[in-house]
Amino acid sequence: MSVGAETTFQKVLETAAAWMLGVLWALPLLYAAWAAFHLAGDSTRFDLAAPLTWKNFAYVWAAAPFPRYFLNTFLLVTLIIIVQFTLSTLAGYAFARFRWPGRNVMFVLVLLQLMIMPDVLIVENYGTMAKLGLVDTIVAIGMPYFGSAFGIFLMRQTFKSIPRELDDAARIEGAGTMLTLLKVYVPLAKPVYLAYGLVSVSYHWNNFLWPLIVTNSVTSRPLTVGLQIFSSGDQGIDWSIITAATLLSAGPLLVAFLLFQRQFVQSFLRAGIR
Amino acid sequence: MTDRSSDDVQSPWVGWALFLPAAAFLAAFTYYPAIATLIESLFSNAKAGRAARFVGLDNYAAMIDDPIFWNALANNAWFALGTIPASIGLAIGMALLVNRALPGRALVRMSYFAPTILAMVAVANIWLFIFAPQIGLLNMATAWLGLAPHNWLGQPSTALASVTAVAIWKEAGFFMIFYLAALQNMPANLAEAAAIEGASRWYYFWKVTFPLLMPTTLFVLVNAVVNAFRLVDHIIVMTKGGPDNASMLLLYYIYEVGFKYWDTSYAAAMSMVLLAILGAVAIGQFLILDRRTHYR
């Protein structure tokens, strides 16, 4: 059923192309991993007999407050996800099932945030945080992202696809607005919450510019900023150390991805195609 | 499906009450700062002991006279032109390659997609090592080919191209998954019909597959354009806009002016340009989506 008689030769050629591109794409990561697990002297000489070592990771862990950065990032993504889930669920429900004055105008305004995102409004948002006295706190890193157009849109679409009969049935049984939302809509949207959660966690685990601007101490700095300060600091240029720090900071997300590859890809897809 | 939106519960209070918490944060960190940026761009920068005063379009006039601003804008255009077609082309190619029987397919897909999971900061650190003079992977490869070593990020001629390559590496795999999903949803009978007609694979791709992928391409395109103007993490790590502003991008310049020189009024004026670009993308998307719904 393939188009144009596909010869064996073509098949081999395409397989080779797929693999070569795959190797090329994996090369930077493999190279970084090679350097991270070898001593500085061996890291740029590809001697397969060179001894593997954990020393770079141990050094990084001790040399900079990485445990604290991990905690900060963990707290940050947890905070963001809890607030985003709550606010997006409520707002998504309002747009999906209620008629209220200004709904359509508000919806366009919400969609506008998909383009005009807090990421580019750094100067004014920093001013706001300074006025609120929140500079250098984890809350300040997360707050511009609490109201999420993406989340509201995603929940609206999801809730709209839920049969209204279920809603009617709950109401006939006497459930109020909030109870209907909690007992009917939220449970049926579980896969969407998983998708939204994975996308949001990977986004904020990796976010850099805003956290760099709004933090200035170890107590609030997330991993990305910690990594940048560590690798541009007085490490000299020891690539084994820097790649070890890089892999360490990306580690949990990378391991989660390797374990739950399908869920990750599905989540990005579900979140993207609406 | 029948549209039952007329069945929506008519309840102004409940609707607004549910929306209000999210609306408050959207207003405080998206709409207010967007408007505040516009206002601030019309005032002089407040300094110690001197309040900001209204200066009209002075900041914009300064911007037009600022060669670094134009440099950043031009670089950003080149950066967008370099990353967008290349990463979309690669994404389609990758999707076609792994959308068929292939030994080790899962591994190949994983390799394409893995850069998406990494932070741009992490990616930039890895590539800093690859571009490093003398010991970097790239210079080892060129030495093996008998070419002279090159300071990829340190030379104005290659700095922008180097950061562009990094962005392509990071984005192509992300866009691939959307094409892959679209390919898998494509009706199989089209390929059968084309096979009976004896269409060549090249012809089939350009006349059938590519047009059918158009909605996906539009979605990916919007994402790619926004990313080209929104992401400067790699610039901070790899080049800081240098050497000699050769890799200066708009948002990075705004960041420098706003947070290194603390000239927030001038940063606001340049932010308005960035907002205008993103706004144009938004309007373009709405118009295109609007057209699409007509012929559906």
Chai-1 contact restraints between the chains, C-beta under 6 A:
chainA,res_idxA,chainB,res_idxB,connection_type,confidence,min_distance_angstrom,max_distance_angstrom,comment,restraint_id
A,M1,B,A191,contact,1.0,0.0,6.0,A-B,restraint_1
A,M1,B,E192,contact,1.0,0.0,6.0,A-B,restraint_2
A,V3,B,A191,contact,1.0,0.0,6.0,A-B,restraint_3
A,V3,B,A194,contact,1.0,0.0,6.0,A-B,restraint_4
A,V3,B,A195,contact,1.0,0.0,6.0,A-B,restraint_5
A,V3,B,A199,contact,1.0,0.0,6.0,A-B,restraint_6
A,V3,B,R201,contact,1.0,0.0,6.0,A-B,restraint_7
A,V3,B,Y204,contact,1.0,0.0,6.0,A-B,restraint_8
A,G4,B,S200,contact,1.0,0.0,6.0,A-B,restraint_9
A,G4,B,R201,contact,1.0,0.0,6.0,A-B,restraint_10
A,T15,B,L102,contact,1.0,0.0,6.0,A-B,restraint_11
A,A18,B,L97,contact,1.0,0.0,6.0,A-B,restraint_12
A,A18,B,L102,contact,1.0,0.0,6.0,A-B,restraint_13
A,A18,B,V108,contact,1.0,0.0,6.0,A-B,restraint_14
A,G22,B,V108,contact,1.0,0.0,6.0,A-B,restraint_15
A,G22,B,S111,contact,1.0,0.0,6.0,A-B,restraint_16
A,W25,B,S111,contact,1.0,0.0,6.0,A-B,restraint_17
A,W25,B,Y112,contact,1.0,0.0,6.0,A-B,restraint_18
A,A26,B,S111,contact,1.0,0.0,6.0,A-B,restraint_19
A,P28,B,I126,contact,1.0,0.0,6.0,A-B,restraint_20
A,P28,B,I130,contact,1.0,0.0,6.0,A-B,restraint_21
A,Y31,B,L137,contact,1.0,0.0,6.0,A-B,restraint_22
A,A32,B,I126,contact,1.0,0.0,6.0,A-B,restraint_23
A,T44,B,I135,contact,1.0,0.0,6.0,A-B,restraint_24
A,L87,B,P21,contact,1.0,0.0,6.0,A-B,restraint_25
A,L87,B,A22,contact,1.0,0.0,6.0,A-B,restraint_26
A,L90,B,L18,contact,1.0,0.0,6.0,A-B,restraint_27
A,A91,B,F19,contact,1.0,0.0,6.0,A-B,restraint_28
A,A91,B,A22,contact,1.0,0.0,6.0,A-B,restraint_29
A,Y93,B,L18,contact,1.0,0.0,6.0,A-B,restraint_30
A,A94,B,G15,contact,1.0,0.0,6.0,A-B,restraint_31
A,A94,B,L18,contact,1.0,0.0,6.0,A-B,restraint_32
A,A94,B,F19,contact,1.0,0.0,6.0,A-B,restraint_33
A,R97,B,D8,contact,1.0,0.0,6.0,A-B,restraint_34
A,F98,B,D8,contact,1.0,0.0,6.0,A-B,restraint_35
A,F98,B,V9,contact,1.0,0.0,6.0,A-B,restraint_36
A,F98,B,S11,contact,1.0,0.0,6.0,A-B,restraint_37
A,F98,B,V14,contact,1.0,0.0,6.0,A-B,restraint_38
A,F98,B,G15,contact,1.0,0.0,6.0,A-B,restraint_39
A,R99,B,D8,contact,1.0,0.0,6.0,A-B,restraint_40
A,R99,B,Q10,contact,1.0,0.0,6.0,A-B,restraint_41
A,W100,B,P12,contact,1.0,0.0,6.0,A-B,restraint_42
A,W100,B,G15,contact,1.0,0.0,6.0,A-B,restraint_43
A,W100,B,W16,contact,1.0,0.0,6.0,A-B,restraint_44
A,P101,B,P12,contact,1.0,0.0,6.0,A-B,restraint_45
A,Q113,B,T30,contact,1.0,0.0,6.0,A-B,restraint_46
A,M115,B,L278,contact,1.0,0.0,6.0,A-B,restraint_47
A,M115,B,V281,contact,1.0,0.0,6.0,A-B,restraint_48
A,M115,B,A282,contact,1.0,0.0,6.0,A-B,restraint_49
A,I116,B,A34,contact,1.0,0.0,6.0,A-B,restraint_50
A,I116,B,L278,contact,1.0,0.0,6.0,A-B,restraint_51
A,P118,B,F29,contact,1.0,0.0,6.0,A-B,restraint_52
A,D119,B,R230,contact,1.0,0.0,6.0,A-B,restraint_53
A,V120,B,L274,contact,1.0,0.0,6.0,A-B,restraint_54
A,L121,B,P33,contact,1.0,0.0,6.0,A-B,restraint_55
A,V123,B,G258,contact,1.0,0.0,6.0,A-B,restraint_56
A,V123,B,T264,contact,1.0,0.0,6.0,A-B,restraint_57
A,V123,B,A267,contact,1.0,0.0,6.0,A-B,restraint_58
A,E124,B,P33,contact,1.0,0.0,6.0,A-B,restraint_59
A,E124,B,A36,contact,1.0,0.0,6.0,A-B,restraint_60
A,E124,B,T37,contact,1.0,0.0,6.0,A-B,restraint_61
A,N125,B,F29,contact,1.0,0.0,6.0,A-B,restraint_62
A,N125,B,P33,contact,1.0,0.0,6.0,A-B,restraint_63
A,P144,B,F29,contact,1.0,0.0,6.0,A-B,restraint_64
A,F146,B,F25,contact,1.0,0.0,6.0,A-B,restraint_65
A,G147,B,A22,contact,1.0,0.0,6.0,A-B,restraint_66
A,G147,B,F25,contact,1.0,0.0,6.0,A-B,restraint_67
A,G147,B,L26,contact,1.0,0.0,6.0,A-B,restraint_68
A,R164,B,R4,contact,1.0,0.0,6.0,A-B,restraint_69
A,T177,B,V14,contact,1.0,0.0,6.0,A-B,restraint_70
A,N206,B,A119,contact,1.0,0.0,6.0,A-B,restraint_71
A,F208,B,V121,contact,1.0,0.0,6.0,A-B,restraint_72
A,F208,B,D233,contact,1.0,0.0,6.0,A-B,restraint_73
A,T224,B,A119,contact,1.0,0.0,6.0,A-B,restraint_74
A,T224,B,V121,contact,1.0,0.0,6.0,A-B,restraint_75
A,L227,B,V121,contact,1.0,0.0,6.0,A-B,restraint_76
A,Q228,B,V121,contact,1.0,0.0,6.0,A-B,restraint_77
A,S231,B,N125,contact,1.0,0.0,6.0,A-B,restraint_78
A,W239,B,F129,contact,1.0,0.0,6.0,A-B,restraint_79
A,I242,B,N125,contact,1.0,0.0,6.0,A-B,restraint_80
A,T246,B,A122,contact,1.0,0.0,6.0,A-B,restraint_81
A,T246,B,N125,contact,1.0,0.0,6.0,A-B,restraint_82
A,A250,B,L118,contact,1.0,0.0,6.0,A-B,restraint_83
A,A250,B,A122,contact,1.0,0.0,6.0,A-B,restraint_84
A,L253,B,I117,contact,1.0,0.0,6.0,A-B,restraint_85
A,F257,B,I117,contact,1.0,0.0,6.0,A-B,restraint_86
A,V265,B,I177,contact,1.0,0.0,6.0,A-B,restraint_87
A,F268,B,I177,contact,1.0,0.0,6.0,A-B,restraint_88
A,L269,B,I177,contact,1.0,0.0,6.0,A-B,restraint_89
A,L269,B,A181,contact,1.0,0.0,6.0,A-B,restraint_90
A,G272,B,F178,contact,1.0,0.0,6.0,A-B,restraint_91
